Amino acid sequence: MASRDRYSRKLECAKCGASGFAEASENDSAKGGNRGFTIDVMPKGFTTERNASDPAKHMIRCRCGNVFAFRQKTVYAPGSEPRG
């Protein structure tokens, strides 16, 4: 079984300012370009608008109706910065 990279990412709505941390995971070693991206825990007030296996194409909807990409900003929870 392949291992998964798990991380937190801050979601922040540019329209109303709502924010929270989403817990996400991806395949550790993506074969054939499939990253296997999933959001395991979504913060209150946010939902998935369009699911995608690529985080740059995964769209989030805020409770105010604003829609934005999961990878809109690079803000991480303390201790959740990606390993370089």
N, C-alpha and C positions, 0 to 999 in steps of 0.2 A: 504494500500500500504506500502510495506516495505521501510525503509529508506536505503540510501546508504552512505557508507564511501567514501569520496573523498580525494585524495591526489596527490601531485606532486612527480615525481621521475626523477632524473637526468639520462639521457642516455648518455653514453660516449663510443665511438668506440675505442677499444684498437689498432686497425690497423692504422687509420688515425687521430684520436684525435677529430673528430667531436663530438659536444655535444649539448644538449638542454634539456628542461624539458618537460616531458610527463604528461598530466593530466589524472588520472585513477580513477576508482571507483569500488567498490565491494559491495555486499549485506551486510547490517549491521549484520544480523543474518542468517548465511548460514544453511539452512535446507537440510538434506540429502547430505551434503558435497559439494553442488553446491554454489560456492562463487560468481558466476555471474560477474566475472571480465571483465571489458572492458576498453579500452583506449579511452577516450573521445576526447583528443586533442594530436596529435603526432607532435613533433617538425619538422621543415623543414629539409629535408635530411634523414629522417628515415621513414620506412614503416613497416607494419606487414608482416612477412614472413610466420608465422604459428599462427593462432588464437587459443587461448585456454581459458577455463574458469578459469584455475589456472595460476596465474602470473609466477610461476616458470617454466611453460611449454610454455608460450607465447614467441615466437621468433621474434626478431626485425632484420631488414636488414638495414644497413647503405648504403648511396649512393655509397660508395667505394666497396660494395659487401660483407663486413664482416657481419656475422650473429651471434647474441648472444641472450641469454635469458634476459627477462625483469628484472628478479631478480638477475642479475649478481653481482651488487654492492649495498651497502646500503648507498647511498648518497641522501639526501633529500634537497629540497629547504628550505630556512629559514622559520621557522614557520610551516613546513609541516611534522615534525617528527611524527611518529605514537604514539598514546596514549597508555601508558602502563598500 
